[in-house]
Amino acid sequence: MTAATGLATRGLAFLLARRRVLLRLTAWSVLETGQTFLIGYGTARALDEGFLRGRADVGLAWLAVTGLGVLLGALGTARVYAAVADLVEPLRDRLVERVVSRGVRTGEPRYLSGLTQQVEIARDTFAGLVMVSRSFVFTSAGALAGLFTLAPPLLLVVGPPLALGMALFAATLRPLARRQETFLVADEALAGDLGTVCPGLRDVTATGAEAQIAAGTGERVEAELRAARALARWGVLRVASLTIGGQMPIVLLLAAALWLLAHGVTAGALVGALAYVTQSLLPALRNLIHGLGTSGSRLTVVLRRLAATDTDPPRPPEDSGPVYGTVTEEIRSTDTSGDLLTRPAFAGAGLRVPVTPGVAADHATAPPALSLTSVTFAYGPASAPVVHDFDLTLPPGAHLAVVGPSGTGKSTLTALVAGLLTPSHGTVRVAGHPVPGPEAAAARVLIPQEAYVFGGTLAENLAYLRPGPVPEEELLAAAESVGLVPLAARLGGLGARVDPTALSAGERQLIALTRAYLSYAPLALLDEATCHLDPGAEERAERAFAARPGGTLVVVAHRISSARRADRILVMDGRSTAYGGHEDLLRSCALYRDLVGSWTPAPAR
Ligand SMILES: Nc1ncnc2c1ncn2[C@@H]1O[C@H](COP(=O)(O)OP(=O)(O)OP(=O)(O)O)[C@@H](O)[C@H]1O
């Protein structure tokens, strides 16, 4: 039995078990049929027996009867809603019961919120479908009965295009549902991908995974585009079915007016027929086509997911939360087999972007290591800019410390340089290359506060940002420079497997720093990347980066010692900034004096 047949069987059993509710629904819907019938019939009589004979009172009386019919119909519709609730709520209860018991059984309660949300979608969609299909059936019955009562030839004009439109619509149902499902799946995959990638852009940059993430997400965008195009092509047929079934009868009635009048159809009956088509059939058909077309496919997808057999693994909710907070979890929870590189849990960790060797060029002719020109950035169109009309130029080999109170934009600045954020005005260039861009991306390495270590060997962790094999001597030399040697020895050497869960935050930072040190990127951005190291270890690591041949260092500093080591300091204070050496700033910048005061420990008494 296919999944679709299984669903249909279960759906039928569900409906049969609720025959009484269905009967009630039918009974109230009949009132709607009466209302539809009266719309055309009453109008025809009002004309033929009243207004066209100069008897306005009779005409008005028929219109009053029609109005009464509309009131009764409204009463019926109100009762229909109550009956639909009796049909829909048990479906919801059943699905919730199923989802909850499955969550409890499989021990995967974290999926419950996503699934119960899908239950709500299923309930609403099912209710909508019941309403539109029921309305179409009873409205059409009322309109067709009315046309026949007024004059059977009217049916000859309205019936065939209506039947043709319905047949075309029925023929598009399956293929369109399949395309709709493909589109929904592609859309959800893209949303899921973006939900993971966007909050984790910093992680992606830190692991040098931009190109592969862009390729992966690009493929999802392409898949959604293909699905949308296929859906649109079939959508055209659906529009055609509405045109043929709902709008063509109007044209035909007008075009055949003479013929109809010659065959005993009265003027009132002709107007009544037009009322049936424009006021009842066309809206009901439109609702049916839109309702069944979109909601039907959605309901099928959601129900199929919810009704998945108990042995199926539960599907993760679309939004699995920000990567920034979960990556470390994922990495920590990896075993030591070292195969994290292929795991989808953190796609970025498995991706390598070759960093161009030789980016560090001849200093004399080289462009600035970093330049920001009139850069303005705000997080939202209505937000105050965090960085405003900002200029900065760093020559190759410079060592800049960025300091300032919390929330003044230090991380925002590093994100702008790394290309994670795009300024609303101005330009950023790294080694002369515009940001964002592949050359600029290859020319800088970002080390965020959260250090990423994966379950491979220490050597694999260290060589991760290098395009090819790295000689052992080079790894050892880098470990020596950054201060990793004692940890490497404790772990059992470069070939030892690393268990990220067994490392402290500071030890992970040392590994990430050595990895960045080994990369070919001349510009290193340390965004609180040493915050878990003791002052001595921090000094050693920073000095190593500052001494890299051709290397330029930007450090978001959280200690006065870190700022003092830099040859220039940028003080950020909201929209204003100050720039200079330590002594200059002590003299000229009150905020810097305050910061230095708060960073310097009070002398022991
Ligand atoms: N994603 C974001 N959306 C909206 N506003 C943000 C976002 N990230 C930061 N901000 C705001 O931008 C301003 C600068 O934040 P940023 O993190 O760059 O400051 P910071 O100086 O690095 O702070 P800290 O020292 O605490 O890390 C703050 O007001 C912050 O609330």
The ligand as a MOL file (V3000), in Angstrom:
LIG
                    3D

  0  0  0     0  0            999 V3000
M  V30 BEGIN CTAB
M  V30 COUNTS 31 33 0 0 0
M  V30 BEGIN ATOM
M  V30 1 N 22.6930 40.7520 15.4710 0
M  V30 2 C 22.4220 41.9210 16.0060 0
M  V30 3 N 21.2410 42.5120 15.7970 0
M  V30 4 C 20.9490 43.7270 16.3180 0
M  V30 5 N 21.8010 44.4090 17.0870 0
M  V30 6 C 22.9880 43.8620 17.3450 0
M  V30 7 C 23.3590 42.6010 16.8260 0
M  V30 8 N 24.6230 42.3230 17.2580 0
M  V30 9 C 24.9930 43.3650 18.0030 0
M  V30 10 N 24.0230 44.2830 18.0510 0
M  V30 11 C 24.0670 45.5630 18.7550 0
M  V30 12 O 25.1230 46.3140 18.1950 0
M  V30 13 C 25.8110 47.0000 19.2120 0
M  V30 14 C 27.2950 46.6140 19.1460 0
M  V30 15 O 27.4150 45.2290 19.4620 0
M  V30 16 P 28.8220 44.4970 19.4470 0
M  V30 17 O 28.6190 43.0780 19.8120 0
M  V30 18 O 29.5130 44.7920 18.1890 0
M  V30 19 O 29.5360 45.2410 20.6490 0
M  V30 20 P 30.8630 44.8500 21.4070 0
M  V30 21 O 31.5650 46.1230 21.6770 0
M  V30 22 O 31.5970 43.7930 20.6780 0
M  V30 23 O 30.2670 44.2390 22.7500 0
M  V30 24 P 30.9420 43.1650 23.7410 0
M  V30 25 O 32.1910 43.7670 24.2660 0
M  V30 26 O 29.9090 42.9790 24.8100 0
M  V30 27 O 31.1660 41.9250 22.9310 0
M  V30 28 C 25.1540 46.6240 20.5320 0
M  V30 29 O 24.2400 47.6340 20.8690 0
M  V30 30 C 24.4370 45.3610 20.2210 0
M  V30 31 O 23.2740 45.2750 21.0190 0
M  V30 END ATOM
M  V30 BEGIN BOND
M  V30 1 1 1 2
M  V30 2 1 2 3
M  V30 3 2 2 7
M  V30 4 2 3 4
M  V30 5 1 4 5
M  V30 6 2 5 6
M  V30 7 1 6 7
M  V30 8 1 6 10
M  V30 9 1 7 8
M  V30 10 2 8 9
M  V30 11 1 9 10
M  V30 12 1 10 11
M  V30 13 1 11 12
M  V30 14 1 11 30
M  V30 15 1 12 13
M  V30 16 1 13 14
M  V30 17 1 13 28
M  V30 18 1 14 15
M  V30 19 1 15 16
M  V30 20 2 16 17
M  V30 21 1 16 18
M  V30 22 1 16 19
M  V30 23 1 19 20
M  V30 24 2 20 21
M  V30 25 1 20 22
M  V30 26 1 20 23
M  V30 27 1 23 24
M  V30 28 2 24 25
M  V30 29 1 24 26
M  V30 30 1 24 27
M  V30 31 1 28 29
M  V30 32 1 28 30
M  V30 33 1 30 31
M  V30 END BOND
M  V30 END CTAB
M  END
